[in-house]
């Protein structure tokens, strides 16, 4: 095998074997989309989730080994989910489904659509 092919094969194996990525859109606020970072950070902090803000993106550690990257776009946000394949077993699809639900819950919290779990629902 030629050295170039070996290097490419090893590179692919390393990239594919370590992390898996999914990207999906999520509706966001109109106006200044980065202004939505603060409510997202507040919701992540309330759940004691590690986060890191950069000028144009917010990273939140959704669960061990799983990060969500929230990036504002013209018509909403793009959420990039990064799952470390060693993050708790081989159920990659289950990890993605759980991470997607968690990122949607964070977004709903940031919009003020969710009642915090510590407060009982209003009697009706």
Wavefront OBJ file of the C-alpha trace (Angstrom):
o trace
v 0.000 0.000 0.000
v 1.348 3.454 -0.854
v 2.279 5.734 2.070
v -0.346 8.313 1.059
v -3.128 5.711 1.118
v -1.965 4.466 4.515
v -1.999 7.974 5.961
v -5.458 8.670 4.504
v -6.829 5.368 5.801
v -5.435 6.013 9.298
v -6.779 9.562 9.240
v -10.265 8.356 8.329
v -10.172 5.670 10.996
v -9.130 8.179 13.648
v -11.740 10.748 12.637
v -14.575 8.252 12.285
v -13.655 6.190 15.328
v -13.469 8.996 17.890
v -16.440 11.283 17.392
v -19.664 11.376 15.459
v -21.371 14.615 14.448
v -24.961 15.513 13.530
v -26.267 18.900 12.454
v -29.865 20.122 12.571
v -31.680 23.474 12.471
v -33.701 24.870 15.342
v -35.907 27.964 15.256
v -34.372 30.918 17.006
v -35.226 34.498 17.822
v -35.516 37.203 15.231
v -33.265 40.231 15.587
v -29.854 39.791 17.211
v -29.469 36.021 17.447
v -26.404 36.252 19.692
v -28.526 38.012 22.314
v -30.118 34.589 22.818
v -26.800 33.254 24.161
v -27.444 34.798 27.593
v -30.746 32.961 28.225
v -29.176 29.733 26.910
v -26.240 30.200 29.286
v -28.628 30.875 32.178
v -30.567 27.667 31.435
v -27.362 25.631 31.057
v -26.029 27.084 34.308
v -29.285 26.296 36.121
v -28.752 22.649 35.155
v -25.054 22.870 36.074
v -23.985 22.124 32.508
v -20.493 23.127 31.463
v -20.525 25.730 28.691
v -18.138 27.892 26.707
v -19.070 31.019 24.789
v -17.142 32.257 21.809
v -17.983 35.362 19.751
v -20.215 33.484 17.296
v -20.981 30.132 18.938
v -22.025 28.632 22.269
v -20.812 25.166 23.313
v -22.741 23.268 26.000
v -21.747 19.901 27.447
v -25.212 18.321 27.240
v -24.154 15.098 28.988
v -20.829 13.312 29.543
v -19.051 12.980 26.210
v -21.745 14.877 24.295
v -21.467 18.534 23.295
v -23.971 20.782 21.550
v -22.713 23.721 19.552
v -25.341 26.450 19.081
v -24.562 28.693 16.106
v -26.834 31.601 15.146
v -27.956 31.797 11.526
v -30.143 34.243 9.639
v -33.380 32.325 10.248
v -32.601 30.559 13.510
v -29.845 28.407 14.885
v -27.841 25.436 13.777
v -27.166 22.873 16.480
v -24.152 20.640 15.963
v -24.139 17.596 18.238
v -20.789 15.926 18.814
v -20.888 12.490 20.436
v -17.684 10.899 21.645
v -18.171 7.238 20.737
v -16.745 6.252 24.112
v -19.430 8.232 25.966
v -21.243 5.355 27.563
v -21.665 2.421 25.246
v -22.428 1.684 21.657
v -25.933 3.161 21.416
v -24.850 6.075 19.233
v -28.368 6.704 17.887
v -29.768 6.720 21.415
v -27.099 9.200 22.487
v -27.993 11.481 19.566
v -31.708 11.274 20.300
v -31.128 12.125 23.980
v -28.753 14.975 23.092
v -31.201 16.404 20.562
v -34.029 16.326 23.124
v -31.785 17.972 25.725
v -30.728 20.745 23.324
v -34.399 21.374 22.459
v -35.242 21.541 26.184
v -32.461 24.107 26.685
v -33.847 26.155 23.805
v -37.380 26.002 25.203
v -36.050 27.052 28.615
v -34.203 29.993 27.044
v -37.437 31.068 25.338
v -39.223 30.933 28.702
v -41.485 28.105 27.524
v -40.625 25.668 30.321
v -41.441 25.768 33.998
v -38.307 24.848 35.966
v -38.489 21.331 37.408
v -38.177 22.697 40.962
v -41.507 24.545 40.660
v -44.725 22.541 40.693
v -47.063 23.124 37.736
v -49.907 25.566 38.294
v -53.126 23.931 39.470
v -55.884 24.212 36.963
l 1 2 3 4 5 6 7 8 9 10 11 12 13 14 15 16 17 18 19 20 21 22 23 24 25 26 27 28 29 30 31 32 33 34 35 36 37 38 39 40 41 42 43 44 45 46 47 48 49 50 51 52 53 54 55 56 57 58 59 60 61 62 63 64 65 66 67 68 69 70 71 72 73 74 75 76 77 78 79 80 81 82 83 84 85 86 87 88 89 90 91 92 93 94 95 96 97 98 99 100 101 102 103 104 105 106 107 108 109 110 111 112 113 114 115 116 117 118 119 120 121 122 123 124
